[in-house]
Amino acid sequence: MSEETPESLIPYDEIVQEALREVVGRVLHEVSAAGGLPGGHHFYITFKTTMPGVSIPKHLAERFPDEMTIVIQHRFWDLKVEDDRFSVGLSFGGVPSTLVVPFAAVTDFVDPAVDFSLKFQANGAPEGHEEHDEPENDAPVIETEDGSNVVSVDFTRKK
């Protein structure tokens, strides 16, 4: 007798990813409404630069052809959050830029101040992460310690 699990007709993986992306949206919305970050909170947000709806300056798209990490900490402005995307003003090498990022393009959301992390597969993007340069738009990267509160969401379907 086979104990193989049947393939689900309910798209649980998509439902869970959407719910977790709503966490990112809610957090950014609260920061936007408050006019800034509380305490020592700050965010590293990694996203796929070629996903539909992503809008970044040409020089950044050329430098980060697949994936980019931004820092929301000290120097950001005009953070606006909609149901399916956010936009934010950041400075890269002293050049102010506005980025628009759909939540579907986000692959990582990290708040190192409290060792919180969410990992996603970008909707419609290939699996895996490409190595890229460290974020340049804010303070130095703070490494999180082992044992952090990490929620890893890895959805692969059995065929």
Biotite code that builds the C-alpha atoms (Angstrom):
import biotite.structure as struc

atoms = struc.array([
    struc.Atom([0.000, 0.000, 0.000], chain_id="A", res_id=1, res_name="MET", atom_name="CA", element="C"),
    struc.Atom([1.428, 3.352, -1.010], chain_id="A", res_id=2, res_name="SER", atom_name="CA", element="C"),
    struc.Atom([1.574, 6.216, 1.498], chain_id="A", res_id=3, res_name="GLU", atom_name="CA", element="C"),
    struc.Atom([2.127, 8.870, -1.142], chain_id="A", res_id=4, res_name="GLU", atom_name="CA", element="C"),
    struc.Atom([0.478, 12.202, -0.327], chain_id="A", res_id=5, res_name="THR", atom_name="CA", element="C"),
    struc.Atom([-1.936, 13.272, -3.057], chain_id="A", res_id=6, res_name="PRO", atom_name="CA", element="C"),
    struc.Atom([-1.318, 16.599, -4.770], chain_id="A", res_id=7, res_name="GLU", atom_name="CA", element="C"),
    struc.Atom([-3.456, 19.314, -3.227], chain_id="A", res_id=8, res_name="SER", atom_name="CA", element="C"),
    struc.Atom([-6.123, 21.003, -5.277], chain_id="A", res_id=9, res_name="LEU", atom_name="CA", element="C"),
    struc.Atom([-5.930, 23.954, -2.867], chain_id="A", res_id=10, res_name="ILE", atom_name="CA", element="C"),
    struc.Atom([-2.970, 26.283, -3.583], chain_id="A", res_id=11, res_name="PRO", atom_name="CA", element="C"),
    struc.Atom([-1.683, 26.364, 0.005], chain_id="A", res_id=12, res_name="TYR", atom_name="CA", element="C"),
    struc.Atom([1.766, 27.578, -1.004], chain_id="A", res_id=13, res_name="ASP", atom_name="CA", element="C"),
    struc.Atom([0.364, 30.642, -2.774], chain_id="A", res_id=14, res_name="GLU", atom_name="CA", element="C"),
    struc.Atom([-2.036, 31.402, 0.086], chain_id="A", res_id=15, res_name="ILE", atom_name="CA", element="C"),
    struc.Atom([0.752, 31.273, 2.688], chain_id="A", res_id=16, res_name="VAL", atom_name="CA", element="C"),
    struc.Atom([3.115, 33.416, 0.604], chain_id="A", res_id=17, res_name="GLN", atom_name="CA", element="C"),
    struc.Atom([0.398, 36.040, 0.078], chain_id="A", res_id=18, res_name="GLU", atom_name="CA", element="C"),
    struc.Atom([-0.334, 36.099, 3.818], chain_id="A", res_id=19, res_name="ALA", atom_name="CA", element="C"),
    struc.Atom([3.343, 36.501, 4.706], chain_id="A", res_id=20, res_name="LEU", atom_name="CA", element="C"),
    struc.Atom([3.775, 39.251, 2.111], chain_id="A", res_id=21, res_name="ARG", atom_name="CA", element="C"),
    struc.Atom([0.886, 41.024, 3.840], chain_id="A", res_id=22, res_name="GLU", atom_name="CA", element="C"),
    struc.Atom([3.065, 41.056, 6.974], chain_id="A", res_id=23, res_name="VAL", atom_name="CA", element="C"),
    struc.Atom([5.693, 43.025, 5.036], chain_id="A", res_id=24, res_name="VAL", atom_name="CA", element="C"),
    struc.Atom([3.035, 45.396, 3.702], chain_id="A", res_id=25, res_name="GLY", atom_name="CA", element="C"),
    struc.Atom([1.524, 45.956, 7.131], chain_id="A", res_id=26, res_name="ARG", atom_name="CA", element="C"),
    struc.Atom([4.902, 46.654, 8.736], chain_id="A", res_id=27, res_name="VAL", atom_name="CA", element="C"),
    struc.Atom([5.852, 49.136, 5.997], chain_id="A", res_id=28, res_name="LEU", atom_name="CA", element="C"),
    struc.Atom([2.405, 50.754, 6.202], chain_id="A", res_id=29, res_name="HIS", atom_name="CA", element="C"),
    struc.Atom([2.792, 51.260, 9.969], chain_id="A", res_id=30, res_name="GLU", atom_name="CA", element="C"),
    struc.Atom([6.253, 52.802, 9.470], chain_id="A", res_id=31, res_name="VAL", atom_name="CA", element="C"),
    struc.Atom([4.841, 55.086, 6.779], chain_id="A", res_id=32, res_name="SER", atom_name="CA", element="C"),
    struc.Atom([1.894, 56.142, 8.967], chain_id="A", res_id=33, res_name="ALA", atom_name="CA", element="C"),
    struc.Atom([4.188, 56.793, 11.950], chain_id="A", res_id=34, res_name="ALA", atom_name="CA", element="C"),
    struc.Atom([6.575, 58.834, 9.834], chain_id="A", res_id=35, res_name="GLY", atom_name="CA", element="C"),
    struc.Atom([9.594, 56.725, 10.727], chain_id="A", res_id=36, res_name="GLY", atom_name="CA", element="C"),
    struc.Atom([10.955, 53.589, 12.307], chain_id="A", res_id=37, res_name="LEU", atom_name="CA", element="C"),
    struc.Atom([10.458, 52.946, 16.017], chain_id="A", res_id=38, res_name="PRO", atom_name="CA", element="C"),
    struc.Atom([13.505, 52.301, 18.208], chain_id="A", res_id=39, res_name="GLY", atom_name="CA", element="C"),
    struc.Atom([16.348, 50.459, 16.535], chain_id="A", res_id=40, res_name="GLY", atom_name="CA", element="C"),
    struc.Atom([14.208, 48.734, 13.911], chain_id="A", res_id=41, res_name="HIS", atom_name="CA", element="C"),
    struc.Atom([15.480, 48.767, 10.332], chain_id="A", res_id=42, res_name="HIS", atom_name="CA", element="C"),
    struc.Atom([14.854, 46.605, 7.320], chain_id="A", res_id=43, res_name="PHE", atom_name="CA", element="C"),
    struc.Atom([16.812, 44.854, 4.600], chain_id="A", res_id=44, res_name="TYR", atom_name="CA", element="C"),
    struc.Atom([14.513, 44.147, 1.687], chain_id="A", res_id=45, res_name="ILE", atom_name="CA", element="C"),
    struc.Atom([15.725, 42.012, -1.207], chain_id="A", res_id=46, res_name="THR", atom_name="CA", element="C"),
    struc.Atom([13.738, 41.902, -4.433], chain_id="A", res_id=47, res_name="PHE", atom_name="CA", element="C"),
    struc.Atom([13.963, 40.694, -8.007], chain_id="A", res_id=48, res_name="LYS", atom_name="CA", element="C"),
    struc.Atom([14.764, 43.717, -10.185], chain_id="A", res_id=49, res_name="THR", atom_name="CA", element="C"),
    struc.Atom([13.267, 42.297, -13.383], chain_id="A", res_id=50, res_name="THR", atom_name="CA", element="C"),
    struc.Atom([9.846, 41.419, -12.004], chain_id="A", res_id=51, res_name="MET", atom_name="CA", element="C"),
    struc.Atom([6.860, 43.170, -13.602], chain_id="A", res_id=52, res_name="PRO", atom_name="CA", element="C"),
    struc.Atom([6.022, 46.401, -11.816], chain_id="A", res_id=53, res_name="GLY", atom_name="CA", element="C"),
    struc.Atom([9.522, 46.996, -10.411], chain_id="A", res_id=54, res_name="VAL", atom_name="CA", element="C"),
    struc.Atom([10.693, 50.510, -11.212], chain_id="A", res_id=55, res_name="SER", atom_name="CA", element="C"),
    struc.Atom([14.285, 51.445, -10.409], chain_id="A", res_id=56, res_name="ILE", atom_name="CA", element="C"),
    struc.Atom([16.714, 53.867, -12.081], chain_id="A", res_id=57, res_name="PRO", atom_name="CA", element="C"),
    struc.Atom([18.574, 52.528, -15.113], chain_id="A", res_id=58, res_name="LYS", atom_name="CA", element="C"),
    struc.Atom([21.996, 52.670, -13.422], chain_id="A", res_id=59, res_name="HIS", atom_name="CA", element="C"),
    struc.Atom([20.702, 50.440, -10.610], chain_id="A", res_id=60, res_name="LEU", atom_name="CA", element="C"),
    struc.Atom([19.043, 48.015, -13.018], chain_id="A", res_id=61, res_name="ALA", atom_name="CA", element="C"),
    struc.Atom([22.360, 47.694, -14.867], chain_id="A", res_id=62, res_name="GLU", atom_name="CA", element="C"),
    struc.Atom([24.270, 47.115, -11.632], chain_id="A", res_id=63, res_name="ARG", atom_name="CA", element="C"),
    struc.Atom([21.695, 44.689, -10.200], chain_id="A", res_id=64, res_name="PHE", atom_name="CA", element="C"),
    struc.Atom([20.322, 42.800, -13.221], chain_id="A", res_id=65, res_name="PRO", atom_name="CA", element="C"),
    struc.Atom([18.577, 40.127, -11.134], chain_id="A", res_id=66, res_name="ASP", atom_name="CA", element="C"),
    struc.Atom([18.317, 40.925, -7.432], chain_id="A", res_id=67, res_name="GLU", atom_name="CA", element="C"),
    struc.Atom([18.916, 43.947, -5.192], chain_id="A", res_id=68, res_name="MET", atom_name="CA", element="C"),
    struc.Atom([18.908, 44.579, -1.438], chain_id="A", res_id=69, res_name="THR", atom_name="CA", element="C"),
    struc.Atom([17.883, 47.946, -0.015], chain_id="A", res_id=70, res_name="ILE", atom_name="CA", element="C"),
    struc.Atom([18.095, 49.262, 3.531], chain_id="A", res_id=71, res_name="VAL", atom_name="CA", element="C"),
    struc.Atom([15.260, 51.167, 5.165], chain_id="A", res_id=72, res_name="ILE", atom_name="CA", element="C"),
    struc.Atom([16.881, 52.799, 8.186], chain_id="A", res_id=73, res_name="GLN", atom_name="CA", element="C"),
    struc.Atom([18.180, 56.351, 8.525], chain_id="A", res_id=74, res_name="HIS", atom_name="CA", element="C"),
    struc.Atom([18.023, 57.927, 5.085], chain_id="A", res_id=75, res_name="ARG", atom_name="CA", element="C"),
    struc.Atom([14.767, 57.233, 3.320], chain_id="A", res_id=76, res_name="PHE", atom_name="CA", element="C"),
    struc.Atom([11.800, 59.369, 2.368], chain_id="A", res_id=77, res_name="TRP", atom_name="CA", element="C"),
    struc.Atom([8.352, 59.251, 0.783], chain_id="A", res_id=78, res_name="ASP", atom_name="CA", element="C"),
    struc.Atom([7.619, 55.694, 1.884], chain_id="A", res_id=79, res_name="LEU", atom_name="CA", element="C"),
    struc.Atom([4.233, 54.893, 0.345], chain_id="A", res_id=80, res_name="LYS", atom_name="CA", element="C"),
    struc.Atom([2.493, 51.559, 0.691], chain_id="A", res_id=81, res_name="VAL", atom_name="CA", element="C"),
    struc.Atom([-0.308, 50.243, -1.504], chain_id="A", res_id=82, res_name="GLU", atom_name="CA", element="C"),
    struc.Atom([-2.045, 46.868, -1.401], chain_id="A", res_id=83, res_name="ASP", atom_name="CA", element="C"),
    struc.Atom([0.356, 45.272, -3.876], chain_id="A", res_id=84, res_name="ASP", atom_name="CA", element="C"),
    struc.Atom([3.522, 47.432, -3.771], chain_id="A", res_id=85, res_name="ARG", atom_name="CA", element="C"),
    struc.Atom([5.560, 50.041, -1.973], chain_id="A", res_id=86, res_name="PHE", atom_name="CA", element="C"),
    struc.Atom([7.650, 52.967, -3.127], chain_id="A", res_id=87, res_name="SER", atom_name="CA", element="C"),
    struc.Atom([10.459, 54.677, -1.276], chain_id="A", res_id=88, res_name="VAL", atom_name="CA", element="C"),
    struc.Atom([13.060, 57.356, -1.849], chain_id="A", res_id=89, res_name="GLY", atom_name="CA", element="C"),
    struc.Atom([16.673, 56.324, -1.225], chain_id="A", res_id=90, res_name="LEU", atom_name="CA", element="C"),
    struc.Atom([20.068, 57.721, -2.053], chain_id="A", res_id=91, res_name="SER", atom_name="CA", element="C"),
    struc.Atom([22.667, 55.651, -3.920], chain_id="A", res_id=92, res_name="PHE", atom_name="CA", element="C"),
    struc.Atom([26.138, 57.180, -4.078], chain_id="A", res_id=93, res_name="GLY", atom_name="CA", element="C"),
    struc.Atom([24.617, 60.554, -3.225], chain_id="A", res_id=94, res_name="GLY", atom_name="CA", element="C"),
    struc.Atom([22.072, 60.327, -6.050], chain_id="A", res_id=95, res_name="VAL", atom_name="CA", element="C"),
    struc.Atom([18.451, 60.409, -4.842], chain_id="A", res_id=96, res_name="PRO", atom_name="CA", element="C"),
    struc.Atom([16.236, 57.748, -6.405], chain_id="A", res_id=97, res_name="SER", atom_name="CA", element="C"),
    struc.Atom([12.674, 56.523, -6.110], chain_id="A", res_id=98, res_name="THR", atom_name="CA", element="C"),
    struc.Atom([12.089, 52.787, -6.215], chain_id="A", res_id=99, res_name="LEU", atom_name="CA", element="C"),
    struc.Atom([8.759, 51.035, -6.743], chain_id="A", res_id=100, res_name="VAL", atom_name="CA", element="C"),
    struc.Atom([8.657, 47.400, -5.639], chain_id="A", res_id=101, res_name="VAL", atom_name="CA", element="C"),
    struc.Atom([5.660, 45.065, -5.886], chain_id="A", res_id=102, res_name="PRO", atom_name="CA", element="C"),
    struc.Atom([5.398, 42.735, -2.904], chain_id="A", res_id=103, res_name="PHE", atom_name="CA", element="C"),
    struc.Atom([5.386, 39.841, -5.399], chain_id="A", res_id=104, res_name="ALA", atom_name="CA", element="C"),
    struc.Atom([9.031, 40.722, -6.255], chain_id="A", res_id=105, res_name="ALA", atom_name="CA", element="C"),
    struc.Atom([10.264, 40.589, -2.638], chain_id="A", res_id=106, res_name="VAL", atom_name="CA", element="C"),
    struc.Atom([12.434, 37.571, -1.821], chain_id="A", res_id=107, res_name="THR", atom_name="CA", element="C"),
    struc.Atom([13.723, 38.533, 1.657], chain_id="A", res_id=108, res_name="ASP", atom_name="CA", element="C"),
    struc.Atom([12.579, 40.837, 4.450], chain_id="A", res_id=109, res_name="PHE", atom_name="CA", element="C"),
    struc.Atom([14.845, 41.155, 7.483], chain_id="A", res_id=110, res_name="VAL", atom_name="CA", element="C"),
    struc.Atom([14.668, 43.284, 10.642], chain_id="A", res_id=111, res_name="ASP", atom_name="CA", element="C"),
    struc.Atom([18.048, 42.580, 12.267], chain_id="A", res_id=112, res_name="PRO", atom_name="CA", element="C"),
    struc.Atom([17.157, 44.649, 15.345], chain_id="A", res_id=113, res_name="ALA", atom_name="CA", element="C"),
    struc.Atom([14.879, 41.822, 16.499], chain_id="A", res_id=114, res_name="VAL", atom_name="CA", element="C"),
    struc.Atom([16.301, 38.878, 14.490], chain_id="A", res_id=115, res_name="ASP", atom_name="CA", element="C"),
    struc.Atom([13.179, 38.623, 12.327], chain_id="A", res_id=116, res_name="PHE", atom_name="CA", element="C"),
    struc.Atom([13.301, 37.356, 8.764], chain_id="A", res_id=117, res_name="SER", atom_name="CA", element="C"),
    struc.Atom([10.899, 36.225, 6.059], chain_id="A", res_id=118, res_name="LEU", atom_name="CA", element="C"),
    struc.Atom([12.071, 34.506, 2.877], chain_id="A", res_id=119, res_name="LYS", atom_name="CA", element="C"),
    struc.Atom([9.977, 34.143, -0.257], chain_id="A", res_id=120, res_name="PHE", atom_name="CA", element="C"),
    struc.Atom([10.139, 32.912, -3.794], chain_id="A", res_id=121, res_name="GLN", atom_name="CA", element="C"),
    struc.Atom([9.349, 35.824, -6.062], chain_id="A", res_id=122, res_name="ALA", atom_name="CA", element="C"),
    struc.Atom([6.097, 35.080, -7.862], chain_id="A", res_id=123, res_name="ASN", atom_name="CA", element="C"),
    struc.Atom([7.058, 33.881, -11.335], chain_id="A", res_id=124, res_name="GLY", atom_name="CA", element="C"),
    struc.Atom([10.803, 34.076, -10.655], chain_id="A", res_id=125, res_name="ALA", atom_name="CA", element="C"),
    struc.Atom([13.258, 31.182, -10.794], chain_id="A", res_id=126, res_name="PRO", atom_name="CA", element="C"),
    struc.Atom([14.344, 29.669, -7.495], chain_id="A", res_id=127, res_name="GLU", atom_name="CA", element="C"),
    struc.Atom([17.606, 30.570, -5.780], chain_id="A", res_id=128, res_name="GLY", atom_name="CA", element="C"),
    struc.Atom([19.471, 33.761, -5.010], chain_id="A", res_id=129, res_name="HIS", atom_name="CA", element="C"),
    struc.Atom([22.132, 35.404, -7.101], chain_id="A", res_id=130, res_name="GLU", atom_name="CA", element="C"),
    struc.Atom([25.153, 36.810, -5.285], chain_id="A", res_id=131, res_name="GLU", atom_name="CA", element="C"),
    struc.Atom([25.115, 40.604, -5.266], chain_id="A", res_id=132, res_name="HIS", atom_name="CA", element="C"),
    struc.Atom([26.919, 43.562, -3.757], chain_id="A", res_id=133, res_name="ASP", atom_name="CA", element="C"),
    struc.Atom([26.090, 44.748, -0.271], chain_id="A", res_id=134, res_name="GLU", atom_name="CA", element="C"),
    struc.Atom([23.401, 47.439, -0.026], chain_id="A", res_id=135, res_name="PRO", atom_name="CA", element="C"),
    struc.Atom([24.864, 50.912, -0.387], chain_id="A", res_id=136, res_name="GLU", atom_name="CA", element="C"),
    struc.Atom([21.995, 53.150, 0.555], chain_id="A", res_id=137, res_name="ASN", atom_name="CA", element="C"),
    struc.Atom([22.379, 53.206, 4.338], chain_id="A", res_id=138, res_name="ASP", atom_name="CA", element="C"),
    struc.Atom([24.417, 52.118, 7.358], chain_id="A", res_id=139, res_name="ALA", atom_name="CA", element="C"),
    struc.Atom([26.728, 49.091, 7.307], chain_id="A", res_id=140, res_name="PRO", atom_name="CA", element="C"),
    struc.Atom([25.191, 45.630, 7.327], chain_id="A", res_id=141, res_name="VAL", atom_name="CA", element="C"),
    struc.Atom([24.655, 44.135, 10.776], chain_id="A", res_id=142, res_name="ILE", atom_name="CA", element="C"),
    struc.Atom([25.013, 40.378, 10.712], chain_id="A", res_id=143, res_name="GLU", atom_name="CA", element="C"),
    struc.Atom([22.348, 38.394, 12.551], chain_id="A", res_id=144, res_name="THR", atom_name="CA", element="C"),
    struc.Atom([23.453, 35.682, 14.930], chain_id="A", res_id=145, res_name="GLU", atom_name="CA", element="C"),
    struc.Atom([22.619, 32.001, 14.599], chain_id="A", res_id=146, res_name="ASP", atom_name="CA", element="C"),
    struc.Atom([19.388, 31.033, 16.249], chain_id="A", res_id=147, res_name="GLY", atom_name="CA", element="C"),
    struc.Atom([17.476, 34.063, 15.011], chain_id="A", res_id=148, res_name="SER", atom_name="CA", element="C"),
    struc.Atom([13.731, 34.031, 14.492], chain_id="A", res_id=149, res_name="ASN", atom_name="CA", element="C"),
    struc.Atom([13.700, 33.100, 10.820], chain_id="A", res_id=150, res_name="VAL", atom_name="CA", element="C"),
    struc.Atom([10.650, 31.982, 8.936], chain_id="A", res_id=151, res_name="VAL", atom_name="CA", element="C"),
    struc.Atom([11.768, 30.272, 5.762], chain_id="A", res_id=152, res_name="SER", atom_name="CA", element="C"),
    struc.Atom([9.082, 29.672, 3.200], chain_id="A", res_id=153, res_name="VAL", atom_name="CA", element="C"),
    struc.Atom([10.193, 27.215, 0.533], chain_id="A", res_id=154, res_name="ASP", atom_name="CA", element="C"),
    struc.Atom([7.430, 26.075, -1.753], chain_id="A", res_id=155, res_name="PHE", atom_name="CA", element="C"),
    struc.Atom([8.234, 23.425, -4.262], chain_id="A", res_id=156, res_name="THR", atom_name="CA", element="C"),
    struc.Atom([5.502, 21.353, -5.797], chain_id="A", res_id=157, res_name="ARG", atom_name="CA", element="C"),
    struc.Atom([5.779, 17.631, -6.214], chain_id="A", res_id=158, res_name="LYS", atom_name="CA", element="C"),
    struc.Atom([5.171, 16.662, -9.819], chain_id="A", res_id=159, res_name="LYS", atom_name="CA", element="C"),
])
